[in-house]
Amino acid sequence: MNVRIRKLVGTVLFAAGSALYFLLAISIAIARLPGTALSVHLLFYFASTLIWVFFGAILIRWMQSPPRC
């Protein structure tokens, strides 16, 4: 796959994935976190952010990899 096309696909996937992941994380937070301590909220949002950073890094690494010949 051409590098430019790969970056375009990666950008679209990153934007769509961000929106979907945001909706998923917020729906879980709304369902599970009411009435819990602030530390639980912070832990949940920290963990959910780390998960998204991990998958985002994999996507960016794929976008930057050299094309296979």
mmCIF file as Biopython writes it, N, C-alpha, C and O atoms, coordinates in Angstrom:
data_model
#
loop_
_atom_site.group_PDB
_atom_site.id
_atom_site.type_symbol
_atom_site.label_atom_id
_atom_site.label_alt_id
_atom_site.label_comp_id
_atom_site.label_asym_id
_atom_site.label_entity_id
_atom_site.label_seq_id
_atom_site.pdbx_PDB_ins_code
_atom_site.Cartn_x
_atom_site.Cartn_y
_atom_site.Cartn_z
_atom_site.occupancy
_atom_site.B_iso_or_equiv
_atom_site.auth_seq_id
_atom_site.auth_asym_id
_atom_site.pdbx_PDB_model_num
ATOM 1   N N  . MET A ? 1  ? 0.853   -1.176 0.000  1.0 0.0 1  A 1 
ATOM 2   C CA . MET A ? 1  ? 0.000   0.000  0.000  1.0 0.0 1  A 1 
ATOM 3   C C  . MET A ? 1  ? 0.896   1.236  0.000  1.0 0.0 1  A 1 
ATOM 4   O O  . MET A ? 1  ? 1.898   1.288  0.713  1.0 0.0 1  A 1 
ATOM 5   N N  . ASN A ? 2  ? 0.535   2.203  -0.786 1.0 0.0 2  A 1 
ATOM 6   C CA . ASN A ? 2  ? 1.244   3.461  -0.878 1.0 0.0 2  A 1 
ATOM 7   C C  . ASN A ? 2  ? 1.251   4.161  0.480  1.0 0.0 2  A 1 
ATOM 8   O O  . ASN A ? 2  ? 0.273   4.079  1.223  1.0 0.0 2  A 1 
ATOM 9   N N  . VAL A ? 3  ? 2.351   4.850  0.809  1.0 0.0 3  A 1 
ATOM 10  C CA . VAL A ? 3  ? 2.474   5.524  2.100  1.0 0.0 3  A 1 
ATOM 11  C C  . VAL A ? 3  ? 1.394   6.596  2.257  1.0 0.0 3  A 1 
ATOM 12  O O  . VAL A ? 3  ? 0.829   6.746  3.340  1.0 0.0 3  A 1 
ATOM 13  N N  . ARG A ? 4  ? 1.109   7.326  1.215  1.0 0.0 4  A 1 
ATOM 14  C CA . ARG A ? 4  ? 0.100   8.385  1.306  1.0 0.0 4  A 1 
ATOM 15  C C  . ARG A ? 4  ? -1.284  7.810  1.568  1.0 0.0 4  A 1 
ATOM 16  O O  . ARG A ? 4  ? -2.046  8.363  2.361  1.0 0.0 4  A 1 
ATOM 17  N N  . ILE A ? 5  ? -1.611  6.713  0.913  1.0 0.0 5  A 1 
ATOM 18  C CA . ILE A ? 5  ? -2.912  6.071  1.120  1.0 0.0 5  A 1 
ATOM 19  C C  . ILE A ? 5  ? -2.977  5.491  2.528  1.0 0.0 5  A 1 
ATOM 20  O O  . ILE A ? 5  ? -4.008  5.579  3.195  1.0 0.0 5  A 1 
ATOM 21  N N  . ARG A ? 6  ? -1.864  4.894  2.980  1.0 0.0 6  A 1 
ATOM 22  C CA . ARG A ? 6  ? -1.826  4.335  4.325  1.0 0.0 6  A 1 
ATOM 23  C C  . ARG A ? 6  ? -2.039  5.425  5.377  1.0 0.0 6  A 1 
ATOM 24  O O  . ARG A ? 6  ? -2.740  5.207  6.364  1.0 0.0 6  A 1 
ATOM 25  N N  . LYS A ? 7  ? -1.440  6.587  5.170  1.0 0.0 7  A 1 
ATOM 26  C CA . LYS A ? 7  ? -1.628  7.698  6.114  1.0 0.0 7  A 1 
ATOM 27  C C  . LYS A ? 7  ? -3.064  8.224  6.071  1.0 0.0 7  A 1 
ATOM 28  O O  . LYS A ? 7  ? -3.615  8.599  7.106  1.0 0.0 7  A 1 
ATOM 29  N N  . LEU A ? 8  ? -3.665  8.255  4.900  1.0 0.0 8  A 1 
ATOM 30  C CA . LEU A ? 8  ? -5.057  8.680  4.794  1.0 0.0 8  A 1 
ATOM 31  C C  . LEU A ? 8  ? -5.976  7.705  5.519  1.0 0.0 8  A 1 
ATOM 32  O O  . LEU A ? 8  ? -6.840  8.117  6.293  1.0 0.0 8  A 1 
ATOM 33  N N  . VAL A ? 9  ? -5.788  6.411  5.267  1.0 0.0 9  A 1 
ATOM 34  C CA . VAL A ? 9  ? -6.598  5.388  5.933  1.0 0.0 9  A 1 
ATOM 35  C C  . VAL A ? 9  ? -6.374  5.444  7.436  1.0 0.0 9  A 1 
ATOM 36  O O  . VAL A ? 9  ? -7.330  5.359  8.208  1.0 0.0 9  A 1 
ATOM 37  N N  . GLY A ? 10 ? -5.120  5.586  7.862  1.0 0.0 10 A 1 
ATOM 38  C CA . GLY A ? 10 ? -4.811  5.668  9.282  1.0 0.0 10 A 1 
ATOM 39  C C  . GLY A ? 10 ? -5.434  6.877  9.952  1.0 0.0 10 A 1 
ATOM 40  O O  . GLY A ? 10 ? -5.911  6.784  11.083 1.0 0.0 10 A 1 
ATOM 41  N N  . THR A ? 11 ? -5.436  8.007  9.269  1.0 0.0 11 A 1 
ATOM 42  C CA . THR A ? 11 ? -6.041  9.216  9.826  1.0 0.0 11 A 1 
ATOM 43  C C  . THR A ? 11 ? -7.545  9.051  9.986  1.0 0.0 11 A 1 
ATOM 44  O O  . THR A ? 11 ? -8.110  9.441  11.008 1.0 0.0 11 A 1 
ATOM 45  N N  . VAL A ? 12 ? -8.191  8.478  8.985  1.0 0.0 12 A 1 
ATOM 46  C CA . VAL A ? 12 ? -9.634  8.250  9.065  1.0 0.0 12 A 1 
ATOM 47  C C  . VAL A ? 12 ? -9.951  7.252  10.181 1.0 0.0 12 A 1 
ATOM 48  O O  . VAL A ? 12 ? -10.884 7.462  10.957 1.0 0.0 12 A 1 
ATOM 49  N N  . LEU A ? 13 ? -9.177  6.170  10.260 1.0 0.0 13 A 1 
ATOM 50  C CA . LEU A ? 13 ? -9.387  5.187  11.330 1.0 0.0 13 A 1 
ATOM 51  C C  . LEU A ? 13 ? -9.137  5.795  12.708 1.0 0.0 13 A 1 
ATOM 52  O O  . LEU A ? 13 ? -9.855  5.498  13.662 1.0 0.0 13 A 1 
ATOM 53  N N  . PHE A ? 14 ? -8.123  6.642  12.806 1.0 0.0 14 A 1 
ATOM 54  C CA . PHE A ? 14 ? -7.819  7.281  14.084 1.0 0.0 14 A 1 
ATOM 55  C C  . PHE A ? 14 ? -8.958  8.198  14.523 1.0 0.0 14 A 1 
ATOM 56  O O  . PHE A ? 14 ? -9.355  8.181  15.689 1.0 0.0 14 A 1 
ATOM 57  N N  . ALA A ? 15 ? -9.483  8.993  13.602 1.0 0.0 15 A 1 
ATOM 58  C CA . ALA A ? 15 ? -10.575 9.908  13.937 1.0 0.0 15 A 1 
ATOM 59  C C  . ALA A ? 15 ? -11.854 9.139  14.288 1.0 0.0 15 A 1 
ATOM 60  O O  . ALA A ? 15 ? -12.508 9.443  15.286 1.0 0.0 15 A 1 
ATOM 61  N N  . ALA A ? 16 ? -12.205 8.150  13.473 1.0 0.0 16 A 1 
ATOM 62  C CA . ALA A ? 16 ? -13.412 7.363  13.742 1.0 0.0 16 A 1 
ATOM 63  C C  . ALA A ? 16 ? -13.240 6.535  15.015 1.0 0.0 16 A 1 
ATOM 64  O O  . ALA A ? 16 ? -14.161 6.438  15.826 1.0 0.0 16 A 1 
ATOM 65  N N  . GLY A ? 17 ? -12.077 5.947  15.185 1.0 0.0 17 A 1 
ATOM 66  C CA . GLY A ? 17 ? -11.813 5.162  16.388 1.0 0.0 17 A 1 
ATOM 67  C C  . GLY A ? 17 ? -11.840 6.008  17.639 1.0 0.0 17 A 1 
ATOM 68  O O  . GLY A ? 17 ? -12.315 5.560  18.683 1.0 0.0 17 A 1 
ATOM 69  N N  . SER A ? 18 ? -11.338 7.228  17.550 1.0 0.0 18 A 1 
ATOM 70  C CA . SER A ? 18 ? -11.373 8.134  18.700 1.0 0.0 18 A 1 
ATOM 71  C C  . SER A ? 18 ? -12.811 8.434  19.109 1.0 0.0 18 A 1 
ATOM 72  O O  . SER A ? 18 ? -13.145 8.410  20.294 1.0 0.0 18 A 1 
ATOM 73  N N  . ALA A ? 19 ? -13.647 8.713  18.136 1.0 0.0 19 A 1 
ATOM 74  C CA . ALA A ? 19 ? -15.046 9.016  18.433 1.0 0.0 19 A 1 
ATOM 75  C C  . ALA A ? 19 ? -15.757 7.810  19.048 1.0 0.0 19 A 1 
ATOM 76  O O  . ALA A ? 19 ? -16.473 7.943  20.041 1.0 0.0 19 A 1 
ATOM 77  N N  . LEU A ? 20 ? -15.557 6.644  18.457 1.0 0.0 20 A 1 
ATOM 78  C CA . LEU A ? 20 ? -16.205 5.433  18.985 1.0 0.0 20 A 1 
ATOM 79  C C  . LEU A ? 20 ? -15.680 5.073  20.365 1.0 0.0 20 A 1 
ATOM 80  O O  . LEU A ? 20 ? -16.453 4.707  21.250 1.0 0.0 20 A 1 
ATOM 81  N N  . TYR A ? 21 ? -14.377 5.173  20.553 1.0 0.0 21 A 1 
ATOM 82  C CA . TYR A ? 21 ? -13.797 4.846  21.853 1.0 0.0 21 A 1 
ATOM 83  C C  . TYR A ? 21 ? -14.268 5.840  22.925 1.0 0.0 21 A 1 
ATOM 84  O O  . TYR A ? 21 ? -14.529 5.461  24.067 1.0 0.0 21 A 1 
ATOM 85  N N  . PHE A ? 22 ? -14.370 7.113  22.536 1.0 0.0 22 A 1 
ATOM 86  C CA . PHE A ? 22 ? -14.870 8.126  23.457 1.0 0.0 22 A 1 
ATOM 87  C C  . PHE A ? 22 ? -16.292 7.777  23.901 1.0 0.0 22 A 1 
ATOM 88  O O  . PHE A ? 22 ? -16.599 7.827  25.092 1.0 0.0 22 A 1 
ATOM 89  N N  . LEU A ? 23 ? -17.149 7.430  22.960 1.0 0.0 23 A 1 
ATOM 90  C CA . LEU A ? 23 ? -18.529 7.072  23.298 1.0 0.0 23 A 1 
ATOM 91  C C  . LEU A ? 23 ? -18.583 5.826  24.181 1.0 0.0 23 A 1 
ATOM 92  O O  . LEU A ? 23 ? -19.376 5.762  25.121 1.0 0.0 23 A 1 
ATOM 93  N N  . LEU A ? 24 ? -17.752 4.847  23.882 1.0 0.0 24 A 1 
ATOM 94  C CA . LEU A ? 24 ? -17.711 3.628  24.689 1.0 0.0 24 A 1 
ATOM 95  C C  . LEU A ? 24 ? -17.231 3.920  26.112 1.0 0.0 24 A 1 
ATOM 96  O O  . LEU A ? 24 ? -17.834 3.454  27.079 1.0 0.0 24 A 1 
ATOM 97  N N  . ALA A ? 25 ? -16.156 4.683  26.240 1.0 0.0 25 A 1 
ATOM 98  C CA . ALA A ? 25 ? -15.611 4.988  27.563 1.0 0.0 25 A 1 
ATOM 99  C C  . ALA A ? 25 ? -16.597 5.813  28.389 1.0 0.0 25 A 1 
ATOM 100 O O  . ALA A ? 25 ? -16.764 5.561  29.583 1.0 0.0 25 A 1 
ATOM 101 N N  . ILE A ? 26 ? -17.240 6.780  27.776 1.0 0.0 26 A 1 
ATOM 102 C CA . ILE A ? 26 ? -18.194 7.607  28.503 1.0 0.0 26 A 1 
ATOM 103 C C  . ILE A ? 26 ? -19.430 6.806  28.892 1.0 0.0 26 A 1 
ATOM 104 O O  . ILE A ? 26 ? -19.966 7.002  29.983 1.0 0.0 26 A 1 
ATOM 105 N N  . SER A ? 27 ? -19.895 5.909  28.024 1.0 0.0 27 A 1 
ATOM 106 C CA . SER A ? 27 ? -21.067 5.102  28.382 1.0 0.0 27 A 1 
ATOM 107 C C  . SER A ? 27 ? -20.742 4.147  29.532 1.0 0.0 27 A 1 
ATOM 108 O O  . SER A ? 27 ? -21.587 3.918  30.398 1.0 0.0 27 A 1 
ATOM 109 N N  . ILE A ? 28 ? -19.542 3.592  29.551 1.0 0.0 28 A 1 
ATOM 110 C CA . ILE A ? 28 ? -19.137 2.753  30.681 1.0 0.0 28 A 1 
ATOM 111 C C  . ILE A ? 28 ? -19.041 3.586  31.944 1.0 0.0 28 A 1 
ATOM 112 O O  . ILE A ? 28 ? -19.482 3.155  33.010 1.0 0.0 28 A 1 
ATOM 113 N N  . ALA A ? 29 ? -18.468 4.776  31.833 1.0 0.0 29 A 1 
ATOM 114 C CA . ALA A ? 29 ? -18.336 5.645  33.005 1.0 0.0 29 A 1 
ATOM 115 C C  . ALA A ? 29 ? -19.698 6.046  33.551 1.0 0.0 29 A 1 
ATOM 116 O O  . ALA A ? 29 ? -19.895 6.070  34.766 1.0 0.0 29 A 1 
ATOM 117 N N  . ILE A ? 30 ? -20.623 6.354  32.687 1.0 0.0 30 A 1 
ATOM 118 C CA . ILE A ? 30 ? -21.960 6.750  33.139 1.0 0.0 30 A 1 
ATOM 119 C C  . ILE A ? 30 ? -22.678 5.584  33.809 1.0 0.0 30 A 1 
ATOM 120 O O  . ILE A ? 30 ? -23.417 5.775  34.774 1.0 0.0 30 A 1 
ATOM 121 N N  . ALA A ? 31 ? -22.458 4.377  33.294 1.0 0.0 31 A 1 
ATOM 122 C CA . ALA A ? 31 ? -23.139 3.200  33.843 1.0 0.0 31 A 1 
ATOM 123 C C  . ALA A ? 31 ? -22.512 2.708  35.143 1.0 0.0 31 A 1 
ATOM 124 O O  . ALA A ? 31 ? -23.228 2.228  36.022 1.0 0.0 31 A 1 
ATOM 125 N N  . ARG A ? 32 ? -21.200 2.817  35.282 1.0 0.0 32 A 1 
ATOM 126 C CA . ARG A ? 32 ? -20.511 2.174  36.402 1.0 0.0 32 A 1 
ATOM 127 C C  . ARG A ? 32 ? -19.994 3.114  37.483 1.0 0.0 32 A 1 
ATOM 128 O O  . ARG A ? 32 ? -19.836 2.689  38.627 1.0 0.0 32 A 1 
ATOM 129 N N  . LEU A ? 33 ? -19.726 4.371  37.162 1.0 0.0 33 A 1 
ATOM 130 C CA . LEU A ? 33 ? -19.028 5.233  38.107 1.0 0.0 33 A 1 
ATOM 131 C C  . LEU A ? 33 ? -19.875 6.100  39.035 1.0 0.0 33 A 1 
ATOM 132 O O  . LEU A ? 33 ? -19.327 6.618  40.008 1.0 0.0 33 A 1 
ATOM 133 N N  . PRO A ? 34 ? -21.162 6.292  38.804 1.0 0.0 34 A 1 
ATOM 134 C CA . PRO A ? 34 ? -21.901 7.160  39.724 1.0 0.0 34 A 1 
ATOM 135 C C  . PRO A ? 34 ? -21.858 6.618  41.159 1.0 0.0 34 A 1 
ATOM 136 O O  . PRO A ? 34 ? -22.050 5.427  41.400 1.0 0.0 34 A 1 
ATOM 137 N N  . GLY A ? 35 ? -21.605 7.513  42.081 1.0 0.0 35 A 1 
ATOM 138 C CA . GLY A ? 35 ? -21.572 7.148  43.485 1.0 0.0 35 A 1 
ATOM 139 C C  . GLY A ? 35 ? -20.244 6.594  43.957 1.0 0.0 35 A 1 
ATOM 140 O O  . GLY A ? 35 ? -20.127 6.186  45.112 1.0 0.0 35 A 1 
ATOM 141 N N  . THR A ? 36 ? -19.233 6.569  43.090 1.0 0.0 36 A 1 
ATOM 142 C CA . THR A ? 36 ? -17.924 6.076  43.501 1.0 0.0 36 A 1 
ATOM 143 C C  . THR A ? 36 ? -17.021 7.248  43.873 1.0 0.0 36 A 1 
ATOM 144 O O  . THR A ? 36 ? -17.333 8.407  43.601 1.0 0.0 36 A 1 
ATOM 145 N N  . ALA A ? 37 ? -15.917 6.921  44.488 1.0 0.0 37 A 1 
ATOM 146 C CA . ALA A ? 37 ? -14.986 7.956  44.948 1.0 0.0 37 A 1 
ATOM 147 C C  . ALA A ? 37 ? -14.250 8.598  43.771 1.0 0.0 37 A 1 
ATOM 148 O O  . ALA A ? 37 ? -14.192 8.044  42.673 1.0 0.0 37 A 1 
ATOM 149 N N  . LEU A ? 38 ? -13.701 9.761  44.028 1.0 0.0 38 A 1 
ATOM 150 C CA . LEU A ? 38 ? -12.945 10.483 43.008 1.0 0.0 38 A 1 
ATOM 151 C C  . LEU A ? 38 ? -11.754 9.663  42.535 1.0 0.0 38 A 1 
ATOM 152 O O  . LEU A ? 38 ? -11.410 9.702  41.354 1.0 0.0 38 A 1 
ATOM 153 N N  . SER A ? 39 ? -11.130 8.932  43.425 1.0 0.0 39 A 1 
ATOM 154 C CA . SER A ? 39 ? -9.973  8.127  43.041 1.0 0.0 39 A 1 
ATOM 155 C C  . SER A ? 39 ? -10.357 7.042  42.029 1.0 0.0 39 A 1 
ATOM 156 O O  . SER A ? 39 ? -9.560  6.707  41.153 1.0 0.0 39 A 1 
ATOM 157 N N  . VAL A ? 40 ? -11.556 6.498  42.141 1.0 0.0 40 A 1 
ATOM 158 C CA . VAL A ? 40 ? -12.027 5.489  41.179 1.0 0.0 40 A 1 
ATOM 159 C C  . VAL A ? 40 ? -12.239 6.141  39.817 1.0 0.0 40 A 1 
ATOM 160 O O  . VAL A ? 40 ? -11.903 5.555  38.788 1.0 0.0 40 A 1 
ATOM 161 N N  . HIS A ? 41 ? -12.785 7.331  39.806 1.0 0.0 41 A 1 
ATOM 162 C CA . HIS A ? 41 ? -12.961 8.071  38.553 1.0 0.0 41 A 1 
ATOM 163 C C  . HIS A ? 41 ? -11.604 8.325  37.895 1.0 0.0 41 A 1 
ATOM 164 O O  . HIS A ? 41 ? -11.429 8.087  36.700 1.0 0.0 41 A 1 
ATOM 165 N N  . LEU A ? 42 ? -10.659 8.804  38.682 1.0 0.0 42 A 1 
ATOM 166 C CA . LEU A ? 42 ? -9.335  9.096  38.136 1.0 0.0 42 A 1 
ATOM 167 C C  . LEU A ? 42 ? -8.664  7.836  37.603 1.0 0.0 42 A 1 
ATOM 168 O O  . LEU A ? 42 ? -8.048  7.860  36.538 1.0 0.0 42 A 1 
ATOM 169 N N  . LEU A ? 43 ? -8.781  6.749  38.333 1.0 0.0 43 A 1 
ATOM 170 C CA . LEU A ? 43 ? -8.198  5.488  37.897 1.0 0.0 43 A 1 
ATOM 171 C C  . LEU A ? 43 ? -8.840  4.995  36.595 1.0 0.0 43 A 1 
ATOM 172 O O  . LEU A ? 43 ? -8.141  4.531  35.694 1.0 0.0 43 A 1 
ATOM 173 N N  . PHE A ? 44 ? -10.158 5.095  36.498 1.0 0.0 44 A 1 
ATOM 174 C CA . PHE A ? 44 ? -10.854 4.665  35.284 1.0 0.0 44 A 1 
ATOM 175 C C  . PHE A ? 44 ? -10.417 5.492  34.077 1.0 0.0 44 A 1 
ATOM 176 O O  . PHE A ? 44 ? -10.097 4.934  33.027 1.0 0.0 44 A 1 
ATOM 177 N N  . TYR A ? 45 ? -10.400 6.814  34.219 1.0 0.0 45 A 1 
ATOM 178 C CA . TYR A ? 45 ? -10.047 7.658  33.083 1.0 0.0 45 A 1 
ATOM 179 C C  . TYR A ? 45 ? -8.570  7.518  32.730 1.0 0.0 45 A 1 
ATOM 180 O O  . TYR A ? 45 ? -8.212  7.598  31.554 1.0 0.0 45 A 1 
ATOM 181 N N  . PHE A ? 46 ? -7.713  7.313  33.713 1.0 0.0 46 A 1 
ATOM 182 C CA . PHE A ? 46 ? -6.296  7.078  33.443 1.0 0.0 46 A 1 
ATOM 183 C C  . PHE A ? 46 ? -6.114  5.777  32.665 1.0 0.0 46 A 1 
ATOM 184 O O  . PHE A ? 46 ? -5.384  5.743  31.675 1.0 0.0 46 A 1 
ATOM 185 N N  . ALA A ? 47 ? -6.769  4.717  33.106 1.0 0.0 47 A 1 
ATOM 186 C CA . ALA A ? 47 ? -6.654  3.423  32.435 1.0 0.0 47 A 1 
ATOM 187 C C  . ALA A ? 47 ? -7.237  3.475  31.032 1.0 0.0 47 A 1 
ATOM 188 O O  . ALA A ? 47 ? -6.638  2.940  30.099 1.0 0.0 47 A 1 
ATOM 189 N N  . SER A ? 48 ? -8.382  4.102  30.865 1.0 0.0 48 A 1 
ATOM 190 C CA . SER A ? 48 ? -8.988  4.164  29.535 1.0 0.0 48 A 1 
ATOM 191 C C  . SER A ? 48 ? -8.134  5.009  28.582 1.0 0.0 48 A 1 
ATOM 192 O O  . SER A ? 48 ? -8.075  4.719  27.388 1.0 0.0 48 A 1 
ATOM 193 N N  . THR A ? 49 ? -7.482  6.040  29.095 1.0 0.0 49 A 1 
ATOM 194 C CA . THR A ? 49 ? -6.589  6.841  28.267 1.0 0.0 49 A 1 
ATOM 195 C C  . THR A ? 49 ? -5.360  6.041  27.854 1.0 0.0 49 A 1 
ATOM 196 O O  . THR A ? 49 ? -4.931  6.114  26.702 1.0 0.0 49 A 1 
ATOM 197 N N  . LEU A ? 50 ? -4.793  5.281  28.781 1.0 0.0 50 A 1 
ATOM 198 C CA . LEU A ? 50 ? -3.630  4.456  28.441 1.0 0.0 50 A 1 
ATOM 199 C C  . LEU A ? 50 ? -3.969  3.407  27.389 1.0 0.0 50 A 1 
ATOM 200 O O  . LEU A ? 50 ? -3.162  3.125  26.504 1.0 0.0 50 A 1 
ATOM 201 N N  . ILE A ? 51 ? -5.154  2.835  27.487 1.0 0.0 51 A 1 
ATOM 202 C CA . ILE A ? 51 ? -5.572  1.850  26.484 1.0 0.0 51 A 1 
ATOM 203 C C  . ILE A ? 51 ? -5.653  2.505  25.107 1.0 0.0 51 A 1 
ATOM 204 O O  . ILE A ? 51 ? -5.180  1.935  24.124 1.0 0.0 51 A 1 
ATOM 205 N N  . TRP A ? 52 ? -6.245  3.695  25.027 1.0 0.0 52 A 1 
ATOM 206 C CA . TRP A ? 52 ? -6.358  4.362  23.736 1.0 0.0 52 A 1 
ATOM 207 C C  . TRP A ? 52 ? -4.989  4.781  23.211 1.0 0.0 52 A 1 
ATOM 208 O O  . TRP A ? 52 ? -4.746  4.689  22.008 1.0 0.0 52 A 1 
ATOM 209 N N  . VAL A ? 53 ? -4.099  5.234  24.068 1.0 0.0 53 A 1 
ATOM 210 C CA . VAL A ? 53 ? -2.749  5.614  23.635 1.0 0.0 53 A 1 
ATOM 211 C C  . VAL A ? 53 ? -2.017  4.398  23.070 1.0 0.0 53 A 1 
ATOM 212 O O  . VAL A ? 53 ? -1.307  4.512  22.071 1.0 0.0 53 A 1 
ATOM 213 N N  . PHE A ? 54 ? -2.186  3.236  23.701 1.0 0.0 54 A 1 
ATOM 214 C CA . PHE A ? 54 ? -1.552  2.011  23.216 1.0 0.0 54 A 1 
ATOM 215 C C  . PHE A ? 54 ? -2.032  1.678  21.801 1.0 0.0 54 A 1 
ATOM 216 O O  . PHE A ? 54 ? -1.213  1.432  20.916 1.0 0.0 54 A 1 
ATOM 217 N N  . PHE A ? 55 ? -3.335  1.668  21.581 1.0 0.0 55 A 1 
ATOM 218 C CA . PHE A ? 55 ? -3.853  1.345  20.256 1.0 0.0 55 A 1 
ATOM 219 C C  . PHE A ? 55 ? -3.557  2.445  19.240 1.0 0.0 55 A 1 
ATOM 220 O O  . PHE A ? 55 ? -3.329  2.161  18.064 1.0 0.0 55 A 1 
ATOM 221 N N  . GLY A ? 56 ? -3.560  3.685  19.683 1.0 0.0 56 A 1 
ATOM 222 C CA . GLY A ? 56 ? -3.187  4.782  18.789 1.0 0.0 56 A 1 
ATOM 223 C C  . GLY A ? 56 ? -1.734  4.691  18.352 1.0 0.0 56 A 1 
ATOM 224 O O  . GLY A ? 56 ? -1.407  4.991  17.204 1.0 0.0 56 A 1 
ATOM 225 N N  . ALA A ? 57 ? -0.865  4.280  19.263 1.0 0.0 57 A 1 
ATOM 226 C CA . ALA A ? 57 ? 0.555   4.129  18.921 1.0 0.0 57 A 1 
ATOM 227 C C  . ALA A ? 57 ? 0.752   3.017  17.896 1.0 0.0 57 A 1 
ATOM 228 O O  . ALA A ? 57 ? 1.576   3.142  16.990 1.0 0.0 57 A 1 
ATOM 229 N N  . ILE A ? 58 ? 0.005   1.942  18.038 1.0 0.0 58 A 1 
ATOM 230 C CA . ILE A ? 58 ? 0.094   0.854  17.052 1.0 0.0 58 A 1 
ATOM 231 C C  . ILE A ? 58 ? -0.350  1.358  15.678 1.0 0.0 58 A 1 
ATOM 232 O O  . ILE A ? 58 ? 0.282   1.045  14.669 1.0 0.0 58 A 1 
ATOM 233 N N  . LEU A ? 59 ? -1.424  2.129  15.635 1.0 0.0 59 A 1 
ATOM 234 C CA . LEU A ? 59 ? -1.918  2.661  14.364 1.0 0.0 59 A 1 
ATOM 235 C C  . LEU A ? 59 ? -0.913  3.632  13.752 1.0 0.0 59 A 1 
ATOM 236 O O  . LEU A ? 59 ? -0.671  3.585  12.546 1.0 0.0 59 A 1 
ATOM 237 N N  . ILE A ? 60 ? -0.337  4.492  14.547 1.0 0.0 60 A 1 
ATOM 238 C CA . ILE A ? 60 ? 0.638   5.458  14.036 1.0 0.0 60 A 1 
ATOM 239 C C  . ILE A ? 60 ? 1.897   4.743  13.562 1.0 0.0 60 A 1 
ATOM 240 O O  . ILE A ? 60 ? 2.477   5.124  12.545 1.0 0.0 60 A 1 
ATOM 241 N N  . ARG A ? 61 ? 2.324   3.712  14.283 1.0 0.0 61 A 1 
ATOM 242 C CA . ARG A ? 61 ? 3.493   2.947  13.852 1.0 0.0 61 A 1 
ATOM 243 C C  . ARG A ? 61 ? 3.216   2.295  12.498 1.0 0.0 61 A 1 
ATOM 244 O O  . ARG A ? 61 ? 4.096   2.248  11.638 1.0 0.0 61 A 1 
ATOM 245 N N  . TRP A ? 62 ? 1.991   1.791  12.308 1.0 0.0 62 A 1 
ATOM 246 C CA . TRP A ? 62 ? 1.628   1.189  11.026 1.0 0.0 62 A 1 
ATOM 247 C C  . TRP A ? 62 ? 1.649   2.242  9.919  1.0 0.0 62 A 1 
ATOM 248 O O  . TRP A ? 62 ? 2.104   1.971  8.808  1.0 0.0 62 A 1 
ATOM 249 N N  . MET A ? 63 ? 1.157   3.440  10.227 1.0 0.0 63 A 1 
ATOM 250 C CA . MET A ? 63 ? 1.121   4.495  9.229  1.0 0.0 63 A 1 
ATOM 251 C C  . MET A ? 63 ? 2.540   4.922  8.807  1.0 0.0 63 A 1 
ATOM 252 O O  . MET A ? 63 ? 2.757   5.287  7.652  1.0 0.0 63 A 1 
ATOM 253 N N  . GLN A ? 64 ? 3.486   4.876  9.727  1.0 0.0 64 A 1 
ATOM 254 C CA . GLN A ? 64 ? 4.839   5.358  9.452  1.0 0.0 64 A 1 
ATOM 255 C C  . GLN A ? 64 ? 5.765   4.273  8.900  1.0 0.0 64 A 1 
ATOM 256 O O  . GLN A ? 64 ? 6.874   4.583  8.465  1.0 0.0 64 A 1 
ATOM 257 N N  . SER A ? 65 ? 5.338   3.022  8.908  1.0 0.0 65 A 1 
ATOM 258 C CA . SER A ? 65 ? 6.218   1.948  8.451  1.0 0.0 65 A 1 
ATOM 259 C C  . SER A ? 65 ? 6.478   2.068  6.938  1.0 0.0 65 A 1 
ATOM 260 O O  . SER A ? 65 ? 5.621   2.530  6.185  1.0 0.0 65 A 1 
ATOM 261 N N  . PRO A ? 66 ? 7.666   1.646  6.516  1.0 0.0 66 A 1 
ATOM 262 C CA . PRO A ? 66 ? 7.966   1.720  5.080  1.0 0.0 66 A 1 
ATOM 263 C C  . PRO A ? 66 ? 7.131   0.728  4.298  1.0 0.0 66 A 1 
ATOM 264 O O  . PRO A ? 66 ? 6.748   -0.312 4.834  1.0 0.0 66 A 1 
ATOM 265 N N  . PRO A ? 67 ? 6.845   1.027  3.051  1.0 0.0 67 A 1 
ATOM 266 C CA . PRO A ? 67 ? 6.017   0.109  2.249  1.0 0.0 67 A 1 
ATOM 267 C C  . PRO A ? 67 ? 6.763   -1.172 1.940  1.0 0.0 67 A 1 
ATOM 268 O O  . PRO A ? 67 ? 7.984   -1.175 1.782  1.0 0.0 67 A 1 
ATOM 269 N N  . ARG A ? 68 ? 6.009   -2.268 1.855  1.0 0.0 68 A 1 
ATOM 270 C CA . ARG A ? 68 ? 6.584   -3.554 1.469  1.0 0.0 68 A 1 
ATOM 271 C C  . ARG A ? 68 ? 6.725   -3.586 -0.041 1.0 0.0 68 A 1 
ATOM 272 O O  . ARG A ? 68 ? 5.841   -3.133 -0.768 1.0 0.0 68 A 1 
ATOM 273 N N  . CYS A ? 69 ? 7.815   -4.109 -0.495 1.0 0.0 69 A 1 
ATOM 274 C CA . CYS A ? 69 ? 8.043   -4.180 -1.950 1.0 0.0 69 A 1 
ATOM 275 C C  . CYS A ? 69 ? 7.641   -5.504 -2.519 1.0 0.0 69 A 1 
ATOM 276 O O  . CYS A ? 69 ? 7.770   -5.722 -3.724 1.0 0.0 69 A 1 
#
